[in-house]
């Protein structure tokens, strides 16, 4: 029986012909990394290969590592297998990995979204025979509004809070979501302040991406100074002693999971904005269609439901594989679904 070009084993996604892994979740000798989030770029590999703009990001996160940067669409060959990186649109410097051997082409999406967010390199459809796709939001219930509408709501929320003398605190992950928020906040309303985790990562990102001015919150930052302005902070700051110093404040979260009404309530968030760095249902389907693929492998998300739909409704040869990648915010909480 012919060995698949890519297989899933206990360490990650493995190309035996090249003896290289993609987004391995256990330490390996050589690993191609799609993006800088911790579940895809893990510590302990002997050699890392990633997009050039992702090099400073994973060095910031992982420390001194042996890493090689590649340009978009640059072909590099390992033991006769051709690899190239293509924009995934998930976050800044996020890649899909194209793998070709003797005319057979596989593509691994990593995490991706199809909407142009004005910051991350825009998702590029890549033709292939087998498409390995995430499906974090692989249910018809997930349908994103254009981000222009979402940011209009976010900026109006901030302006309203300012008029009422309250500080706005907006939660987003320190890599990816935070920079997307920063990019589209209306600085005519006020100043943008940042939590240390967001500021440190944003400083690294500024090497290759243009972002508005931000002010780091320090011990010397007063409540009066911040009042009416906006703070971008990681979700972990919610409920911490750090946040209590900014009373009166209003909180909000920007996430695809805000689609579920119960998500905001369970997290004790005042306002939820549906804004995801992953493809929605239609985005997933359109991405698959654009590849012209014959086979689909669904990973991390609503894999069983999604693969069944692809098989029974669209006629694809579709199956699932288990990985150790976490869904957006690792909060696919069945209790939320059951409440609503």
ChimeraX attribute file (.defattr): number of C-alpha atoms within 10 A of each C-alpha:
attribute: neighborCount
match mode: 1-to-1
recipient: residues
	/A:1	3
	/A:2	4
	/A:3	9
	/A:4	13
	/A:5	18
	/A:6	21
	/A:7	13
	/A:8	16
	/A:9	13
	/A:10	12
	/A:11	16
	/A:12	23
	/A:13	20
	/A:14	21
	/A:15	18
	/A:16	15
	/A:17	15
	/A:18	18
	/A:19	14
	/A:20	21
	/A:21	26
	/A:22	26
	/A:23	24
	/A:24	29
	/A:25	23
	/A:26	13
	/A:27	16
	/A:28	19
	/A:29	12
	/A:30	19
	/A:31	26
	/A:32	25
	/A:33	28
	/A:34	28
	/A:35	28
	/A:36	26
	/A:37	21
	/A:38	15
	/A:39	15
	/A:40	21
	/A:41	23
	/A:42	20
	/A:43	19
	/A:44	15
	/A:45	20
	/A:46	13
	/A:47	16
	/A:48	25
	/A:49	19
	/A:50	27
	/A:51	25
	/A:52	16
	/A:53	19
	/A:54	24
	/A:55	21
	/A:56	20
	/A:57	22
	/A:58	24
	/A:59	15
	/A:60	15
	/A:61	15
	/A:62	15
	/A:63	11
	/A:64	9
	/A:65	16
	/A:66	12
	/A:67	22
	/A:68	13
	/A:69	14
	/A:70	18
	/A:71	13
	/A:72	16
	/A:73	13
	/A:74	12
	/A:75	14
	/A:76	13
	/A:77	13
	/A:78	11
	/A:79	11
	/A:80	12
	/A:81	19
	/A:82	18
	/A:83	21
	/A:84	21
	/A:85	27
	/A:86	25
	/A:87	26
	/A:88	28
	/A:89	28
	/A:90	30
	/A:91	26
	/A:92	26
	/A:93	28
	/A:94	30
	/A:95	31
	/A:96	28
	/A:97	24
	/A:98	21
	/A:99	24
	/A:100	18
	/A:101	16
	/A:102	8
	/A:103	9
	/A:104	12
	/A:105	19
	/A:106	24
	/A:107	27
	/A:108	25
	/A:109	28
	/A:110	23
	/A:111	28
	/A:112	28
	/A:113	24
	/A:114	21
	/A:115	20
	/A:116	14
	/A:117	21
	/A:118	12
	/A:119	18
	/A:120	22
	/A:121	19
	/A:122	22
	/A:123	21
	/A:124	18
	/A:125	20
	/A:126	22
	/A:127	17
	/A:128	22
	/A:129	16
	/A:130	24
	/A:131	25
	/A:132	23
	/A:133	24
	/A:134	25
	/A:135	27
	/A:136	27
	/A:137	27
	/A:138	26
	/A:139	18
	/A:140	10
	/A:141	11
	/A:142	19
	/A:143	16
	/A:144	19
	/A:145	11
	/A:146	12
	/A:147	17
	/A:148	11
	/A:149	9
	/A:150	16
	/A:151	17
	/A:152	14
	/A:153	13
	/A:154	22
	/A:155	18
	/A:156	14
	/A:157	15
	/A:158	26
	/A:159	22
	/A:160	15
	/A:161	20
	/A:162	19
	/A:163	10
	/A:164	11
	/A:165	14
	/A:166	21
	/A:167	25
	/A:168	26
	/A:169	25
	/A:170	26
	/A:171	25
	/A:172	25
	/A:173	23
	/A:174	22
	/A:175	22
	/A:176	24
	/A:177	22
	/A:178	23
	/A:179	27
	/A:180	21
	/A:181	21
	/A:182	21
	/A:183	18
	/A:184	19
	/A:185	19
	/A:186	19
	/A:187	16
	/A:188	8
	/A:189	16
	/A:190	16
	/A:191	20
	/A:192	20
	/A:193	22
	/A:194	25
	/A:195	20
	/A:196	17
	/A:197	17
	/A:198	23
	/A:199	22
	/A:200	15
	/A:201	19
	/A:202	22
	/A:203	12
	/A:204	16
	/A:205	21
	/A:206	12
	/A:207	11
	/A:208	13
	/A:209	16
	/A:210	11
	/A:211	17
	/A:212	14
	/A:213	11
	/A:214	18
	/A:215	14
	/A:216	17
	/A:217	15
	/A:218	10
	/A:219	7
	/A:220	6
	/A:221	13
	/A:222	12
	/A:223	13
	/A:224	9
	/A:225	10
	/A:226	19
	/A:227	21
	/A:228	24
	/A:229	22
	/A:230	28
	/A:231	27
	/A:232	28
	/A:233	24
	/A:234	22
	/A:235	17
	/A:236	10
	/A:237	15
	/A:238	19
	/A:239	11
	/A:240	9
	/A:241	8
	/A:242	11
	/A:243	15
	/A:244	12
	/A:245	12
	/A:246	19
	/A:247	11
	/A:248	15
	/A:249	21
	/A:250	18
	/A:251	17
	/A:252	23
	/A:253	26
	/A:254	23
	/A:255	22
	/A:256	24
	/A:257	24
	/A:258	18
	/A:259	17
	/A:260	17
	/A:261	14
	/A:262	18
	/A:263	24
	/A:264	20
	/A:265	14
	/A:266	10
	/A:267	12
	/A:268	13
	/A:269	16
	/A:270	13
	/A:271	16
	/A:272	23
	/A:273	19
	/A:274	18
	/A:275	23
	/A:276	20
	/A:277	22
	/A:278	27
	/A:279	27
	/A:280	26
	/A:281	19
	/A:282	17
	/A:283	20
	/A:284	22
	/A:285	16
	/A:286	14
	/A:287	21
	/A:288	24
	/A:289	14
	/A:290	13
	/A:291	17
	/A:292	15
	/A:293	19
	/A:294	15
	/A:295	19
	/A:296	22
	/A:297	18
	/A:298	24
	/A:299	25
	/A:300	23
	/A:301	22
	/A:302	18
	/A:303	23
	/A:304	17
	/A:305	14
	/A:306	24
	/A:307	23
	/A:308	17
	/A:309	16
	/A:310	19
	/A:311	15
	/A:312	11
	/A:313	9
	/A:314	13
	/A:315	12
	/A:316	17
	/A:317	16
	/A:318	22
	/A:319	18
	/A:320	20
	/A:321	14
	/A:322	14
	/A:323	18
	/A:324	16
	/A:325	21
	/A:326	16
	/A:327	18
	/A:328	19
	/A:329	12
	/A:330	9
	/A:331	11
	/A:332	17
	/A:333	11
	/A:334	8
	/A:335	11
	/A:336	17
	/A:337	12
	/A:338	8
	/A:339	10
	/A:340	9
